[in-house]
Amino acid sequence: MAASSALPLISVDELHTRLEAGDGIRLLDVRYRLEQPDGLPDHRAGHLPGAVYVDMDTELAMHGDASEGRHPVPSHDVLQDAARRWGLNDGDAVVVYDDYRSVSAARAWWLLTHSGVENVRVLNGGLSAWTAAGLPLEAGEVVPAPGSIKLQELSRGIATIDDAESWPARGILIDVRAPERYRGESEPYDPIAGHIPGAVNLPAGAYLDGDGFAAPDAIREALAGVGVTDDSTVAAYCGSGLTAAHFALAGAVTGVDVTIFPGSWSQWSNTPGRPVATGPTPWQYRDDTNP
C-alpha cells in the first residue's frame, strides 16, 4: 500500500529558504538519546531559530508497565495538549529535527501524521546538517503562544503485540535493531535476547547516509534485500518503538506504507509466553521456547 504523497523530508537549503521567506513554518526540536534523555539543556545552548523543544518522555511517550514497552504511545489528550503547547494550529506546516540521525524526530513525525496533521516533514541530516551549512543557532528557550490544533485519534498504522506475532503469515515483519541483537547474541536493554519469530533483519544503517537518509533508490534497494516489493504488507519493530518510526519514515520516502509495532522488543520480551527466535534466520527458535 502506498504511503502519503507528501514529501516527508526537507533539506537544509529548502528549509532555510522558506524560513528566510517568512513561510511561518513551526520548528520542533526533539533531542533525545537513551544515555541523555533530557535534551532541554542542549536545546537551550543552541537550536534552530524559533524551534520549540519537545520532550520525548512526557510528550511523545507515556510511562506504563514494562509489559507495555519502554515508549508506549501517548494518549490523544497528552499529545494534543503537547502540540498546543508547541504552538501548533490546524493547517500549520511543521518541520521536526533532532541531533541524532532523526530517530526521535521521526517519532514526532509519525505521531503527528497519524493524528491527522498533513504537513509534517523531518529535516534531513538534522542539527548537524544545519550547522555544517554554516547556518545560525539561537540560545535560550522558545515559549510560543498556545495553539489550538485538533488532533485525530491515533488509530491507523499501529500493530498490537498479537498483530506482530501473526504478521509474518501475511506480510513482512522487519526488525530494525542491530544484527547482534536480532540474532540474540547481545541484549543491552531488555530481559530476553532474540527476535520475533518470522521477522527479518534490516538495521537502520542500511537506509542511512551519514546522519541523513539515503537516496530513495538506495532505500528501495535495501528494502528489496529483505523481500519488500510494491505489493508487500510491511510492519516494523525495534527495541522500544522509536527506530521503528524512523524506518516508517524511510518507507515513506519511497512510497512504502509501514505499520509499526510501538511496543517492539521491549514489550515482547516482557510479556510471558511469547516465543523467541535467535540466530540469523527468521524462524530459528530458542531451545527453551515452544513455538
Disulfide bonds with the S-S distance in Angstrom:
none
